[in-house]
Amino acid sequence: MNFNMFCAASCCILAVATFAVGCLSSSGGGGGSGGAFATGDGVGVTGDGVGVTGDGVGGEFSTAQDADSSSASTDDTASDANSTDAAQPETAAADAVVTTASDKTVASCPDGQFSETPANPSGDIKSLVAAFTPTAALTFIGQALGVRYPLGQFLLTEGAKTKMGGGKNCVDAFFQASQGSTAAGALSQASTLVHECGHLYDIGKSGAARMYFINEKIQFLCAGLSNQGTNKSFARSLIKADAYGAAWPACANFGMQGCDGYAPIYLNGNPSDTKFESGDQGYDMLLEEVTQYVNSLATDYAFASQSQFSTSAEDGILTFLWYMTRYLHLARLKYPSTYKYMSENECWRRATLTIWGRAWFYLEKTKGNAKLNLKGKMLRGLVDHVDLLDEIARLRQIEGCLVP
C-alpha cells in the first residue's frame, strides 16, 4: 500500500490510498491540536473493532442506561493495555460526574443533559515527572493521562490497536521522539496523540454506521451522511461560499496568518473535480472532527499547568463548532433532503446535540484561560452568531425537548 508523508512547517499529512490524516500542531499557523481524516468508510484501516454496525437505516446510540452492554470502560481495559498505560503510581481524583452548565445549552435537551467526569488538571503527577526518562516518554504520557484524563488514556491505548496503511498506528505516526526529551515536551504531544488515536478508535469501530465514542457511557453509531452511498451528504468545503465565512476568511495556504488557518486543511478541494481531498468529506467526518477537537481541548486543559506557552486548544473546537453550525444552516437552506435526514434521524440529531453539549462542557471550564487559546474570544463571537445558534435551537425543537 502506497504510504506517503508530506510535511509543511509543523504539519504532516499521512496519505494511504483513500485514507489520510492531517495534523495542525498547537503552535502552528492555524492553530489547533489533532488533525483531519479523508477516508472512504474505513478503507485501508484494520483493527479488532472493524465491522461494528448500526441498524443500516439510521444507526443507534447508547447512553448511561445501556452502556454496560455496549462499551468497554477505561477501567475494563487498564489491565490489558500496552506500554502507553502501564501500572500507575497515582490515580485521578474521584471527581463527581458533572453536567454541562452553559448559556449555549438547554438543560432539558441532550446538550444540557450531557455529563461526564471531567479532566482533572489538579491530578498529582509530580512523581511521574520526577521519574521521567526520554526512553519511556510514551509510557509517561499514558500514565499522566491516567491521572488527569483517563478517557484520553483509553483512546490512546485502544486507538493504537487500529493500524493505518503501512502497518503504523496513531502513536507511530504522530509521536515525535525529538520533542519528547523532557516531561513537558512529552506532555505537549498528548493532545495530538489523543485526538489522532480517537479518530482511529472511532474508525476501527465503524462499519455500515459511523462510530462516535463520546465517553464510556455514551456512544453513537449513525448510518449515512458520508460523502457517498445511501443518505449521503454534501462536501463540507461548500460552506466556504456561505455568508458567514467572510467574518474570518479562509487562508489560501497553510501557515498564513490573519485568516482561518484550518480551512486549507479541512475545507480544501473542489467537489466537482475527480480528486478526493479532505474538504470533499461529508457531515459524518465533520462531526468526527468536532468529537476529537473536544478531546484535544480536554487534554490540553488537563495539562495546561505543564505548558510555558499559549496554545490554540480552544481555537480548534470553536472553529469546528462554527463549521458544524454553518453546515447545518447550508443544509437547511440548499440541501433539503440532507437536512431532513440529519435533523429527523434520531441518531444524528442526538449525536450533534450531545457533542455540542460536550464542547461547551469544556469551553466553560477553559474560558478566559490565556494558555488555552490564541483567538478564542474572536472565535467565540463567530460561533455566537444568532443564525448559527438558531440551527442548534431548531434541532432541539425537532427533538421535542424544549420545555414551554
C-alpha positions as CSV (number, residue, x, y, z in Angstrom):
1,M,0.0,0.0,0.0
2,N,1.4,3.4,-1.0
3,F,2.3,5.4,2.1
4,N,3.4,9.0,1.8
5,M,4.3,11.6,4.3
6,F,4.1,15.3,3.4
7,C,5.4,17.9,5.9
8,A,4.9,21.6,5.8
9,A,6.2,23.6,8.8
10,S,4.8,21.6,11.8
11,C,2.0,20.0,9.9
12,C,2.3,16.4,8.5
13,I,-0.2,14.7,6.3
14,L,-0.2,11.0,6.1
15,A,-1.8,9.6,3.0
16,V,-2.7,5.9,2.5
17,A,-4.7,5.3,-0.6
18,T,-8.1,6.7,0.2
19,F,-7.2,7.1,3.9
20,A,-5.4,10.3,5.0
21,V,-4.6,12.1,8.2
22,G,-3.6,15.7,8.6
23,C,-2.4,17.4,11.7
24,L,-2.3,21.0,12.9
25,S,0.2,21.5,15.6
26,S,-1.0,23.5,18.5
27,S,1.7,26.1,17.8
28,G,1.1,26.1,14.0
29,G,-0.1,28.9,11.9
30,G,-3.8,28.0,12.0
31,G,-3.6,26.5,15.5
32,G,-5.2,23.5,17.0
33,S,-4.2,20.1,18.1
34,G,-5.1,17.0,16.1
35,G,-5.9,16.5,12.5
36,A,-8.2,15.6,9.6
37,F,-9.2,12.4,8.1
38,A,-10.0,11.6,4.5
39,T,-11.4,8.2,4.4
40,G,-13.8,6.1,2.3
41,D,-15.8,4.4,5.1
42,G,-12.7,2.9,6.7
43,V,-10.9,1.8,3.6
44,G,-7.3,1.0,4.4
45,V,-7.9,0.6,8.1
46,T,-7.7,-2.6,10.1
47,G,-8.4,-3.3,13.7
48,D,-10.2,-5.6,16.1
49,G,-13.3,-3.5,16.1
50,V,-13.9,-3.2,12.4
51,G,-17.4,-4.4,11.5
52,V,-19.4,-2.8,14.2
53,T,-22.6,-1.6,12.6
54,G,-25.9,0.1,13.3
55,D,-29.2,-1.0,12.0
56,G,-28.4,0.1,8.5
57,V,-31.1,2.7,8.4
58,G,-30.3,5.4,10.9
59,G,-27.9,3.9,13.3
60,E,-28.2,3.5,17.1
61,F,-26.8,5.0,20.2
62,S,-26.2,4.1,23.8
63,T,-26.3,6.1,26.9
64,A,-25.6,5.6,30.6
65,Q,-28.6,3.3,30.9
66,D,-27.4,0.7,28.4
67,A,-23.6,1.4,28.4
68,D,-22.7,-1.8,30.2
69,S,-23.8,-3.8,27.2
70,S,-22.3,-1.6,24.5
71,S,-18.9,-0.3,25.6
72,A,-15.8,-1.3,27.5
73,S,-14.9,1.2,30.1
74,T,-11.5,2.7,30.7
75,D,-11.3,0.6,33.9
76,D,-12.0,-2.6,31.9
77,T,-9.1,-2.0,29.6
78,A,-6.5,-0.9,32.1
79,S,-5.3,-4.4,32.9
80,D,-4.5,-5.4,29.3
81,A,-3.1,-2.2,28.0
82,N,0.1,-1.8,26.1
83,S,3.1,0.3,27.2
84,T,1.3,3.5,26.9
85,D,-0.8,2.9,30.0
86,A,1.4,0.8,32.3
87,A,0.5,0.5,36.0
88,Q,0.1,3.9,37.5
89,P,1.7,5.1,40.8
90,E,-1.0,7.7,41.1
91,T,-4.7,7.8,40.3
92,A,-7.1,10.6,39.3
93,A,-9.1,12.4,41.9
94,A,-12.5,10.9,42.5
95,D,-14.4,13.8,40.8
96,A,-18.1,13.6,40.7
97,V,-19.8,13.4,37.3
98,V,-20.7,16.9,36.2
99,T,-23.4,18.1,33.9
100,T,-23.0,20.8,31.3
101,A,-23.9,24.3,32.6
102,S,-23.7,26.9,29.8
103,D,-25.9,29.5,28.2
104,K,-25.2,27.7,24.9
105,T,-27.0,24.6,26.1
106,V,-30.6,23.8,27.3
107,A,-31.0,21.7,30.5
108,S,-34.0,19.8,29.2
109,C,-32.2,18.7,26.0
110,P,-29.4,16.3,25.2
111,D,-26.8,19.1,25.0
112,G,-27.7,20.4,28.5
113,Q,-28.1,16.9,29.9
114,F,-24.6,15.8,28.9
115,S,-22.4,14.8,31.8
116,E,-19.1,13.1,32.5
117,T,-16.3,13.1,35.0
118,P,-14.2,16.0,33.7
119,A,-10.4,16.0,33.1
120,N,-8.7,16.8,36.3
121,P,-5.9,19.4,35.9
122,S,-5.1,19.1,39.6
123,G,-4.3,15.4,39.5
124,D,-0.9,14.8,41.1
125,I,1.7,13.8,38.6
126,K,4.8,15.1,40.5
127,S,6.3,11.6,41.0
128,L,5.7,10.7,37.3
129,V,7.5,13.9,36.2
130,A,10.4,13.3,38.7
131,A,10.8,9.8,37.3
132,F,10.6,10.8,33.6
133,T,13.1,9.4,31.1
134,P,13.0,10.1,27.4
135,T,13.1,6.4,26.5
136,A,9.9,5.9,28.4
137,A,8.1,9.0,27.2
138,L,5.1,7.2,25.8
139,T,4.6,5.2,29.0
140,F,4.8,8.5,30.9
141,I,2.2,10.1,28.6
142,G,-0.2,7.2,29.2
143,Q,0.4,7.3,32.9
144,A,-0.1,11.0,33.2
145,L,-3.4,10.7,31.1
146,G,-4.5,8.0,33.5
147,V,-4.2,10.5,36.4
148,R,-5.6,13.6,34.7
149,Y,-7.7,12.4,31.8
150,P,-8.5,8.7,31.9
151,L,-10.7,8.9,28.8
152,G,-7.7,10.2,26.9
153,Q,-5.6,7.3,28.2
154,F,-8.3,4.9,26.9
155,L,-8.4,6.5,23.4
156,L,-4.6,6.5,23.2
157,T,-4.3,2.8,24.1
158,E,-7.3,1.4,22.2
159,G,-6.9,3.7,19.2
160,A,-3.4,2.5,18.7
161,K,-4.7,-1.0,18.1
162,T,-6.1,0.1,14.7
163,K,-3.5,0.2,12.0
164,M,-3.1,2.8,9.3
165,G,-1.5,1.9,6.0
166,G,2.0,0.6,6.1
167,G,1.3,-1.0,9.5
168,K,1.7,2.2,11.5
169,N,-0.7,3.2,14.3
170,C,-1.5,6.6,15.6
171,V,1.4,6.6,18.1
172,D,3.9,5.6,15.4
173,A,2.6,8.2,13.1
174,F,2.3,11.2,15.4
175,F,4.6,10.9,18.4
176,Q,7.8,12.9,17.8
177,A,10.6,11.5,19.9
178,S,12.7,14.6,19.2
179,Q,10.2,16.7,21.1
180,G,9.8,14.1,23.9
181,S,13.1,14.5,25.6
182,T,11.6,16.3,28.6
183,A,8.4,15.7,30.6
184,A,6.9,19.0,29.4
185,G,7.8,18.2,25.8
186,A,6.2,14.7,26.0
187,L,3.0,16.2,27.5
188,S,2.8,18.8,24.8
189,Q,2.1,16.0,22.4
190,A,-0.6,14.3,24.5
191,S,-3.4,16.4,22.9
192,T,-2.4,15.4,19.3
193,L,-2.0,11.8,20.3
194,V,-5.4,11.6,22.0
195,H,-7.0,13.4,19.0
196,E,-5.5,11.1,16.4
197,C,-5.9,7.9,18.3
198,G,-9.5,9.0,19.0
199,H,-10.0,9.1,15.2
200,L,-8.5,5.7,14.8
201,Y,-10.6,4.2,17.6
202,D,-13.8,5.6,16.0
203,I,-12.9,4.4,12.5
204,G,-11.9,1.0,13.8
205,K,-15.3,0.6,15.4
206,S,-17.2,1.9,12.3
207,G,-18.7,-0.2,9.6
208,A,-22.0,0.4,7.9
209,A,-22.5,3.1,10.5
210,R,-20.1,5.7,11.9
211,M,-19.0,5.4,15.5
212,Y,-18.7,8.4,17.7
213,F,-17.3,7.4,21.1
214,I,-18.1,10.2,23.5
215,N,-17.2,8.5,26.7
216,E,-17.5,5.2,28.4
217,K,-21.3,5.6,28.8
218,I,-22.2,7.4,25.6
219,Q,-21.6,6.3,22.1
220,F,-23.4,6.7,18.8
221,L,-23.5,4.5,15.7
222,C,-25.1,6.6,12.9
223,A,-25.6,5.5,9.3
224,G,-25.4,7.7,6.3
225,L,-24.2,11.3,5.8
226,S,-20.9,10.2,4.3
227,N,-19.7,11.7,1.0
228,Q,-21.1,8.7,-0.8
229,G,-23.7,6.0,-0.6
230,T,-27.2,6.0,0.9
231,N,-28.3,9.2,2.5
232,K,-25.1,10.9,1.5
233,S,-24.3,14.5,2.5
234,F,-22.6,17.3,0.6
235,A,-18.9,18.3,0.7
236,R,-18.0,20.3,3.8
237,S,-15.9,22.6,1.7
238,L,-19.0,24.2,0.3
239,I,-19.5,26.2,3.4
240,K,-16.7,28.4,2.3
241,A,-19.1,30.1,-0.1
242,D,-21.7,30.9,2.6
243,A,-22.5,34.3,4.1
244,Y,-20.5,33.7,7.3
245,G,-17.0,32.8,6.1
246,A,-16.2,36.4,5.3
247,A,-16.0,37.2,9.0
248,W,-12.9,35.1,9.2
249,P,-11.7,34.4,5.7
250,A,-10.1,31.1,4.8
251,C,-6.4,31.2,4.4
252,A,-5.2,30.5,0.9
253,N,-2.4,28.3,2.2
254,F,-1.5,26.5,5.4
255,G,0.8,28.7,7.6
256,M,-0.7,32.1,6.6
257,Q,-1.6,34.5,9.4
258,G,-4.7,36.7,9.9
259,C,-7.1,34.2,8.4
260,D,-8.7,30.9,9.1
261,G,-5.7,28.5,9.1
262,Y,-7.9,25.4,9.5
263,A,-9.6,25.9,6.2
264,P,-6.7,25.0,3.8
265,I,-6.6,21.6,5.5
266,Y,-10.2,20.8,6.3
267,L,-12.2,22.8,3.6
268,N,-9.9,22.3,0.7
269,G,-10.6,20.8,-2.7
270,N,-13.4,21.1,-5.2
271,P,-16.3,18.5,-5.0
272,S,-16.9,18.9,-8.7
273,D,-13.5,17.6,-9.8
274,T,-12.2,14.0,-9.7
275,K,-9.6,14.5,-7.0
276,F,-10.7,13.5,-3.5
277,E,-9.5,15.8,-0.8
278,S,-10.3,16.5,2.9
279,G,-12.9,19.1,2.1
280,D,-14.8,16.6,0.0
281,Q,-15.8,14.7,3.1
282,G,-19.4,15.0,4.3
283,Y,-21.1,15.6,7.6
284,D,-20.1,12.3,9.1
285,M,-16.4,13.3,9.2
286,L,-17.1,16.9,10.1
287,L,-18.8,15.7,13.2
288,E,-15.9,13.3,13.8
289,E,-13.5,16.2,13.8
290,V,-15.8,18.1,16.3
291,T,-15.7,15.0,18.5
292,Q,-11.9,14.8,18.5
293,Y,-11.3,18.5,19.0
294,V,-13.3,18.3,22.2
295,N,-10.8,15.6,23.3
296,S,-8.0,17.8,22.3
297,L,-9.3,20.6,24.5
298,A,-9.9,18.3,27.4
299,T,-6.3,17.0,27.2
300,D,-4.8,20.5,26.9
301,Y,-7.0,21.6,29.8
302,A,-5.6,18.7,31.9
303,F,-2.0,19.6,31.3
304,A,-2.2,23.4,30.9
305,S,-0.1,23.8,34.1
306,Q,2.8,22.0,32.4
307,S,3.0,24.3,29.4
308,Q,5.0,27.5,29.3
309,F,3.3,28.8,26.2
310,S,-0.2,29.6,25.0
311,T,-1.8,27.1,22.7
312,S,-4.7,27.1,20.3
313,A,-6.7,24.4,22.2
314,E,-9.9,26.4,22.3
315,D,-9.4,27.7,18.7
316,G,-9.7,24.2,17.2
317,I,-13.0,23.2,18.8
318,L,-14.5,26.7,18.3
319,T,-13.6,26.7,14.6
320,F,-15.3,23.3,14.2
321,L,-18.4,24.4,16.1
322,W,-18.5,27.3,13.6
323,Y,-18.1,24.9,10.7
324,M,-20.7,22.5,12.1
325,T,-23.4,25.1,12.5
326,R,-22.7,26.6,9.1
327,Y,-23.0,23.2,7.6
328,L,-26.4,22.7,9.3
329,H,-27.5,26.2,8.0
330,L,-26.4,25.5,4.5
331,A,-28.1,22.1,4.5
332,R,-31.4,23.5,5.7
333,L,-31.4,26.2,3.0
334,K,-29.9,24.5,0.0
335,Y,-29.9,20.7,0.6
336,P,-33.3,19.9,2.0
337,S,-33.1,16.1,1.6
338,T,-29.8,16.1,3.5
339,Y,-31.2,18.3,6.2
340,K,-34.3,16.3,6.6
341,Y,-32.3,13.1,7.2
342,M,-29.8,14.7,9.5
343,S,-32.3,16.5,11.6
344,E,-35.1,13.9,11.7
345,N,-32.9,10.9,12.2
346,E,-32.7,10.4,16.0
347,C,-29.1,9.2,16.0
348,W,-27.7,12.1,14.0
349,R,-29.8,14.7,15.8
350,R,-28.9,13.5,19.3
351,A,-25.2,12.9,18.4
352,T,-25.0,16.5,17.2
353,L,-26.7,17.9,20.2
354,T,-24.6,15.8,22.6
355,I,-21.3,16.7,21.0
356,W,-22.3,20.3,21.0
357,G,-23.1,20.0,24.8
358,R,-19.7,18.3,25.5
359,A,-17.9,21.0,23.7
360,W,-19.4,23.6,25.9
361,F,-18.9,21.4,28.9
362,Y,-15.1,22.0,28.5
363,L,-15.3,25.5,26.9
364,E,-16.9,26.8,30.1
365,K,-14.0,25.4,32.1
366,T,-11.4,26.9,29.8
367,K,-13.0,30.3,29.2
368,G,-10.5,33.1,30.0
369,N,-7.5,30.7,30.3
370,A,-4.8,32.5,28.3
371,K,-2.8,29.3,28.0
372,L,-5.6,27.6,26.1
373,N,-6.4,30.0,23.2
374,L,-4.9,32.3,20.7
375,K,-8.0,33.7,19.1
376,G,-10.6,32.3,21.4
377,K,-12.5,35.5,22.1
378,M,-12.9,36.2,18.4
379,L,-13.9,32.7,17.6
380,R,-16.5,32.6,20.4
381,G,-18.0,35.6,18.7
382,L,-18.3,33.8,15.4
383,V,-20.0,30.8,17.0
384,D,-22.3,33.2,18.8
385,H,-23.9,34.4,15.6
386,V,-27.7,34.3,16.1
387,D,-28.3,32.5,12.8
388,L,-25.9,29.7,13.7
389,L,-27.1,29.3,17.3
390,D,-30.6,29.0,15.7
391,E,-29.5,25.9,13.9
392,I,-28.9,24.2,17.3
393,A,-32.2,25.5,18.6
394,R,-34.0,24.0,15.6
395,L,-32.6,20.6,16.4
396,R,-33.9,20.9,19.9
397,Q,-37.3,21.8,18.6
398,I,-37.3,18.7,16.4
399,E,-36.1,16.7,19.4
400,G,-39.1,17.9,21.3
401,C,-37.1,18.6,24.4
402,L,-37.8,22.3,24.9
403,V,-40.0,23.0,27.9
404,P,-42.8,25.5,27.2
